[in-house]
Structures are given as structure tokens and as C-alpha cells.
Amino acid sequence: MSWHDLDHDQILASPSEVESRRFGLDIGRVVVGQRVTWSQETSGRLAAALDRDEDVLIVRYPSQLATCAGVLAATGRDVLPADSLTYWQASSATVASSASVDASTPEMVRADEVDPGKLSHAVAVAFANYVNHYSANPLLDPALATEGYVDWVARTLRADPENGAVLVSDGEVDAWGMWLADPSGANLEWMLAGVTPRARGRALYGVLMARAGQVAVSRGIPRVVTSTQGANVGIQRVWARAQLLPMADLMTVHLVRRGLLAGSRTIRD
């Protein structure tokens, strides 16, 4: 989820058509903005947003609003704590200078200069068995969650190949990364990246992240932001070495309609 979609003071609810088609369940999303403050009025707004008919509601709220948990539990749905999503940031200039290309670095090309099938395969193997919030929900096939990453990268880079870069050697994709400028022009978001198993251990992730910083500098965008699951400490160590700093943390919870999970019972009056 992009920072732009979280950096507000609203509580937003909507159907998720893409996820519903992918998983074969009715899925909705509820987002509590990062700038929401807690009050009785907030509690009522959240309860109203959660009053929906989808089988699964994927809810994100700022970790500091721990009182949201009670409102979620009061829906009568099964509550699955799924993950935390942590956001980091640094100036674009800092990110741009955080890594450099040398003679051992594979060739860097645009996404539209790579066979789409090879890029999709690289995304799939990079994210195979990756633990994310879908992993918490036994109703959602992990293989379909991986397909979601493949589809996301394909759609983003097909729409604008300038929003990513790919590292290739011997005709194969070693690593890829993508970024997106938010509408305000204040941030470039380092959205997603992956390194194939054959190319790991060569600091290629850092090379691609630095490229995102260089793109931000060239576009006059002052800051790079990025996010990952809280459990993904390896990438956060990379960010810390590159002088990024943590800026926000959000919780992800799945609310599942009673009776769908094994052992779940519908509530009787």
C-alpha cells in the first residue's frame, strides 16, 4: 500500500475487485489514515466503515491507534492479526548516493527491454514463500498471493517502463525494482524490488534502490519513502545502512465472516 494512500485523516472503505477475482472471495479494504486521532467519533466512524458484506475485510490502521482493535473485535467477525507494515524515509540525495555501479554489476535496462515472461518468472521466484498479510488467512492460497506480486509488477511497468529498472546478465533477469511518484510531488515511493536466488549476495537490491533515488533527484522530488512487513528485518538493515529512518508503522488485520474458517461458528441470537 502506497504512503499516499495512508497519509490522510480519513477512514476509507471500498471493495477490492482485484483481490476478489484473484482469490475467489468477496474482499473489501478499510484504511484508517495515518493522521487520524482517536476519539469516540473516530470509534463510530470506524464501526460504520466496518459494517460491510464482504467475506473478508483487510483492515489497516496506525499502530499507535491500538484502540482500533476493540472496534474490530466488536464486529462479530473472526479476527486474524496479519502483519505490521513499517515505513522508512530519507532524502532523495541520500538514497541516490547509497550504492554505486561497478564492473561486477549486471547491465541495467528498462522493463520494456526485457522479455515479459522472464521478468514475471523473476518476480515469482523472488517472492516464492514470502510471508505477508495473506499468509495469516487460510482461505487465501499463498500461490495466488505470489501471483499478485507478478501481476502488480507487470501492470505498473507496462503502464510506464520509466518507473522501474531491471538488472540482466547472460540474457536472464537477476533483479528488478519499481518506484512511483505520488501526486503531490513530495515523495517517490520505492514500491517493490526483488533479487532472484541465483543473484543474491551481490548487493543488487541496493544498486536498484540507489537508482530510484537518482530518478527522484532528476525529477526534483525531495524524498524517497518505502515500506515492508515488520518481520522483514533483513531489508530494514539494508535501509538503515543506507541512512533511511523509520517514519510510521501500521497494523494489518483480516476480519473474516463467521463460519468461513475451519472451526468458526456463526453467531446465534
N, C-alpha and C positions, 0 to 999 in steps of 0.2 A: 504494500500500500504506500502510495507516494506521500511525502511530507505535506504537499499542497492539499491533499485530501484530509489531512488531520489537523492542520494549523488553523483552527477556527473555534468559535464558541457556540457551535450548534450541535444538536443531536439529530443525526440523519438516518433514515431508514429507507431501504429500497430492495426490490427483488434483484437477485443475481442470476441473470439469464444464462450467462456463460457457464457458471458453475452448475446450475441446474441441468443444463444439457449434458455437461461432462459427466456428472455423477448419477444422473437419473433420479434425482430427488428435487423437490422444491426447496430452494435455498434462498435465504434473504440475508442482508447485511445491515447491521446497526452500528453506527460510528458515533462515539462521544468525542467531540473535538478537544484538542489539547488545551484550549483556553477556557474550557467550561469550568466553572466553580460550583461547589456543592451547596445545595440549599433544598428545602422542601419542594420548591418549584422545580428544581432540577430533577428530583426524585420522580415527580409526577410526569415530567416530560419524558424521562427515560421509560417509565412504565407504559406510557402511551405508545412510544416508539416500538416497544417490545410486543405490543398487542397485535400480532400478525399471524397469518395462517400457514406460513411455510413450514415444511417438515423440520428444517434446520435453520437456526439463526446464528450467523457468525458475528459475534459482538466484539468490538474493540473499544477500550476505554483507557484513559491515562492511569498509570499505576498508582498515582497519588490519590485518585478518587476510589479508594478501596471500598467505600460505602456503596459503590455500584453493585457489589457482589450480592448484597441483601435484596436489591431490587430484582436482579436476575433470578435469584432463588425463589422469589415470590411469584414468578410466572407460572409455576406448576410444571415446568418442563424439567427434563433431566439436564443437569449442568455438567459439562465436561470442560474443566480447565485445560486449555490447549497449549499456549506458549506465551512468552513475552516477546515483544518486538522493541529492540533498542535502537535509537537513532544517534548518530555521531555527525560531527561537522568540523570543517576547517576552511580557511580562506582558500580560494581557488589557486592562488600563487603557491601556497604551502603544498597543496596536493600535486600541482604541476611539477614541482621540484623533488617529489618524494622518491622517484625512481628514474632510471635512465636506461636507454637502449645501448647495448654493446654488441660486439661481434657474435656473441652466442645467442642473441635474441632472434627468434623466428621473424620472418617477414610480416609486417603489419599491413593489412589491407582492409578495404571496406567490405561490409557484409554482402553487397551485391556483386562482389568479385569472387565469391566462394559458391561452390555448388550447394544449393539449399538443403539437399539431403544430407550432405556431410556436416553442415552446420547443425542441423536438427539432431543428428546422431551424436555430435559432440555435446550438445546440451543434455541429451538423455543420459549419456554415460557420466557426465559431470554431476548430475543431480540424482543418480540412482541411489536409492536408500537414504536420501536426505530427509532429516526429521524436521517437519514443520507442523503447523497447527492442524492440518488434515490428519496427521498421524494419530491424533488423540481420538479420532472418531471412527469406530469400527464399521460404520455404514459407508465409509468413503474408501474406495480402492486406492492403495498407495501408488499403483502403476498409473492410474488416471491422474493422480496429483502430479506425477513426473511429467505426464503429457501436457499438463497445464503450463509448466515452465517452457517446454518446447514450443507450444502454441504462442505464449507470451513473447518470447524472443522473435519468433517468425513474424508475428503481426507488427511488432514495434519496428524491427529493422526493415521489413518490407515497406512500411509506410514512409520511413526516412532513413536510408542507409547511413546518413551523416551522424546518426545518433548511436553509433557503435563502431567497434573495431574488432578485427579478428587476427589472430596470430597463426600463421600456417608454416609448415615445413614438410618437405617431401610430398606435397600435394594433399596433406591431411591437416585438419584443424587441431591445433594444440590448445588454444584458449580463445575466449571471446568475452566481450563486455559491452554493456549498453548504458546509456545515460539519457536524461530528458530534462530540458529546461522547464521550470514551472512558469505559468502565465504571468506571474508578477515580474519575472526577470531577476529576482533576488537570489535564486538558487538554481544550481544544476544538480540534479539528483543522480548519483551513481547507483543505478537501479539494480543491476544484476550482472554477475560475471561467473565464469566457470573455467576450470582447467581440467583437461582430460587426464585420466590416470597415467597415460604414457608420458605426459609432460610435467608432472608435478615435481616440486622440489627445485624449480629453476627460477622462482620469483617472478613468474609471468603475470600473476594477478596484479602485482604492484606496478608492473610496466603499463598495463591497461588502465589501472586507476589513475596513474600519473597522466596518461593520455586524456582522460576525462577532465582532469584539472587544466590541462593545456587548452582543451576546447573551451572550457569555461572562461579562461583568461582571454582567449581570442574573441569571444562573444561579449566581453565586458560584464560577465556575470561574477559577482564578488565572492560567492560562497558555494562550496560543494557539501551536500548532505548525503547520507547513506544510512542503511538500516539492515539489520539481520536478527535472527532469533537469538534470544539471550544466551541459549546454550552453545551458540557457535562462537566459542571463545577464541578459536584459532584465528579467525578473520579479525576479531576485535584486537588481538595482539598486533596484527599487521597494521591496523588503523592507528593504534597507539604509537607504534614505531614511526609511522608517517606523520605524527603530531596531530591527528584528529582528536577531538574531545567529545565525550558523551554529552548529549543535549536533551534527551527525552526517553521515556520508557512507557510502553503500553501493554496491557494485558489482552489476550485473545481468549475468548470463551465460546464454546458451541452450546447452544440451547437446543435440545432435541425433543420433539413432540413425544409425549409419553406413549409407551407401547411399541416404539420402533426398535429400541435397543434390547438385546437379549436380557431377560430378567426384569425389564421395566414393566410396570403395571400402570394402566390408565387409572386416573383418579376418579373415584366414585363419590357422588354426593351422599 
